[in-house]
Amino acid sequence: MREAVTDGENPTGLAVIRFIILSGFRRNEALGLERKWLLDAGGVDFPDTKTGAQMRPLGGAAIDVLRALCERSDDKWVFAADRGDSHFIGVPKVLARICNRAALQDVTPHILRHTFASTAGDLGYSELTIVGLLGHSSGSVTAGYVHLDAALVSVADRVSAVLAAALDGKPATLILPH
């Protein structure tokens, strides 16, 4: 991805890919992200997702991606299209070009989401915590009462920091254990 930036790859496409890895969001959640849904507390207040309305935590590295884009434009969409009034849609093509260069096969935006989840698991977080990070339906009545809290934002921050370090070519030893 670092080489793709200098080789003129679409910057919005690269930002979406980075954001999906750092947030664990579904492709359409990321692409359809509206500025008005961003929360100061470190998350997104989705009015509707695959599993209904929900607040989703974001780590600092994912927030950095959003801030950089929001500083460039005041568009309704965080990931605005290059042309027209809609959101960006070219993620599969950008991802395919990056993976082709890196000789990676079978990588989809959903695999990027899996990478976020498996990294959280590798860091020792429970399945219930990962469910909260990904916005999966937990099936419990209590889940309807749980909102964006500091602990979940902290977990999202740690997972996104580990992944950002990997993307940026930094050694994992720079990431403090929890």
C-alpha positions as CSV (number, residue, x, y, z in Angstrom):
1,M,0.0,0.0,0.0
2,R,2.9,2.3,0.7
3,E,4.2,1.9,-2.9
4,A,0.7,2.3,-4.3
5,V,0.6,5.8,-2.8
6,T,3.7,6.9,-4.6
7,D,2.7,5.1,-7.8
8,G,-0.5,7.2,-8.2
9,E,-3.2,4.8,-7.0
10,N,-6.5,6.4,-6.2
11,P,-6.1,8.0,-2.7
12,T,-9.7,7.6,-1.7
13,G,-9.6,3.9,-2.6
14,L,-6.4,3.5,-0.5
15,A,-8.0,5.4,2.4
16,V,-11.1,3.1,2.3
17,I,-9.0,0.0,2.3
18,R,-6.9,1.3,5.2
19,F,-10.0,2.3,7.1
20,I,-11.7,-1.1,6.7
21,I,-8.6,-2.8,8.0
22,L,-8.3,-0.4,10.9
23,S,-12.0,-0.4,11.8
24,G,-13.4,-3.8,10.9
25,F,-16.3,-2.1,9.2
26,R,-18.1,-3.8,6.4
27,R,-17.3,-2.4,2.9
28,N,-20.7,-0.8,2.5
29,E,-20.6,0.6,6.1
30,A,-17.3,2.3,5.3
31,L,-18.3,3.5,1.8
32,G,-21.7,4.9,2.9
33,L,-20.2,6.6,5.9
34,E,-21.7,10.1,6.4
35,R,-19.9,12.9,8.3
36,K,-22.9,13.5,10.5
37,W,-22.6,10.0,11.9
38,L,-19.1,10.6,13.4
39,L,-19.0,10.8,17.2
40,D,-16.6,12.9,19.2
41,A,-16.3,10.0,21.6
42,G,-14.4,7.9,19.1
43,G,-17.0,6.1,17.0
44,V,-19.8,6.1,14.5
45,D,-23.6,6.3,15.2
46,F,-25.1,4.3,12.3
47,P,-28.8,4.9,11.8
48,D,-29.0,1.5,10.1
49,T,-26.6,-1.4,9.4
50,K,-27.0,-5.1,8.5
51,T,-28.0,-5.7,12.1
52,G,-29.9,-2.4,12.8
53,A,-29.0,0.9,14.2
54,Q,-25.9,0.9,16.4
55,M,-22.9,2.8,17.7
56,R,-19.5,1.4,16.7
57,P,-16.2,2.2,18.3
58,L,-13.2,3.4,16.3
59,G,-9.5,3.4,17.3
60,G,-7.3,6.3,16.9
61,A,-5.6,5.0,13.8
62,A,-9.0,4.7,12.0
63,I,-10.1,8.1,13.2
64,D,-6.9,9.5,11.7
65,V,-7.9,8.2,8.3
66,L,-11.3,9.9,8.7
67,R,-9.8,13.2,9.9
68,A,-7.5,13.4,6.9
69,L,-10.4,12.9,4.5
70,C,-12.7,15.3,6.3
71,E,-10.0,18.0,6.2
72,R,-9.8,17.7,2.4
73,S,-13.5,18.1,1.7
74,D,-16.7,19.1,3.3
75,D,-18.7,16.5,1.2
76,K,-21.7,14.7,2.8
77,W,-19.7,11.4,2.4
78,V,-16.5,10.7,4.2
79,F,-15.3,8.7,1.2
80,A,-16.7,10.9,-1.5
81,A,-16.7,9.8,-5.2
82,D,-14.2,11.3,-7.5
83,R,-17.0,12.5,-9.7
84,G,-20.7,13.2,-8.9
85,D,-22.5,13.5,-5.6
86,S,-22.3,9.9,-4.3
87,H,-19.8,8.0,-2.3
88,F,-16.7,6.2,-3.7
89,I,-17.4,2.7,-5.2
90,G,-14.1,1.6,-6.7
91,V,-12.7,-0.4,-3.7
92,P,-12.7,-3.8,-5.4
93,K,-10.7,-2.5,-8.3
94,V,-8.2,-0.7,-6.2
95,L,-7.8,-3.7,-3.8
96,A,-7.3,-6.0,-6.8
97,R,-4.5,-3.8,-8.2
98,I,-2.8,-3.6,-4.8
99,C,-3.1,-7.4,-4.3
100,N,-1.9,-8.1,-7.8
101,R,1.3,-6.1,-7.1
102,A,1.8,-7.9,-3.8
103,A,1.1,-11.3,-5.3
104,L,-1.8,-11.8,-2.9
105,Q,-4.8,-13.9,-4.0
106,D,-8.4,-14.1,-2.8
107,V,-8.3,-10.8,-0.8
108,T,-11.6,-9.1,-0.6
109,P,-12.9,-6.2,1.6
110,H,-14.5,-8.8,3.8
111,I,-11.1,-10.5,4.3
112,L,-9.9,-7.1,5.6
113,R,-12.7,-7.1,8.1
114,H,-11.7,-10.7,9.1
115,T,-8.1,-9.4,9.6
116,F,-9.3,-6.8,12.1
117,A,-11.3,-9.5,14.0
118,S,-8.6,-12.0,14.0
119,T,-6.1,-9.4,15.2
120,A,-8.4,-8.6,18.1
121,G,-8.6,-12.4,18.9
122,D,-4.8,-12.7,18.7
123,L,-4.5,-9.9,21.2
124,G,-6.5,-11.9,23.6
125,Y,-9.9,-10.1,23.4
126,S,-13.0,-12.2,24.0
127,E,-15.5,-13.2,21.4
128,L,-18.1,-10.9,23.1
129,T,-15.7,-7.9,22.8
130,I,-15.0,-8.7,19.2
131,V,-18.8,-8.9,18.5
132,G,-19.1,-5.4,19.9
133,L,-16.2,-4.2,17.7
134,L,-17.7,-5.6,14.5
135,G,-21.3,-4.8,15.2
136,H,-22.5,-8.4,15.0
137,S,-25.9,-9.2,16.5
138,S,-25.1,-10.7,19.9
139,G,-28.6,-12.0,20.4
140,S,-28.8,-10.8,24.0
141,V,-31.4,-8.3,25.4
142,T,-28.5,-6.5,27.2
143,A,-26.9,-5.7,23.9
144,G,-29.7,-3.2,23.2
145,Y,-28.7,-1.2,26.3
146,V,-25.0,-1.2,25.7
147,H,-23.7,2.0,24.0
148,L,-20.3,3.2,23.0
149,D,-18.2,2.9,26.1
150,A,-14.6,3.8,26.9
151,A,-13.5,0.1,27.3
152,L,-14.7,-0.8,23.8
153,V,-13.1,2.3,22.3
154,S,-9.9,1.4,24.1
155,V,-9.9,-2.1,22.5
156,A,-10.7,-0.6,19.1
157,D,-7.8,1.8,19.6
158,R,-5.3,-1.0,20.4
159,V,-6.4,-3.2,17.6
160,S,-6.2,-0.3,15.1
161,A,-2.8,0.7,16.4
162,V,-1.4,-2.8,15.9
163,L,-2.7,-3.0,12.4
164,A,-1.6,0.5,11.5
165,A,2.0,-0.4,12.7
166,A,1.9,-3.4,10.4
167,L,0.6,-1.3,7.5
168,D,3.3,1.3,8.1
169,G,6.1,-1.3,8.4
170,K,6.8,-0.6,12.1
171,P,7.9,-3.4,14.4
172,A,5.2,-4.9,16.6
173,T,7.3,-4.3,19.6
174,L,6.3,-0.6,19.4
175,I,2.8,-1.6,20.5
176,L,2.4,-1.8,24.2
177,P,0.7,-4.9,25.7
178,H,-2.7,-4.5,27.4
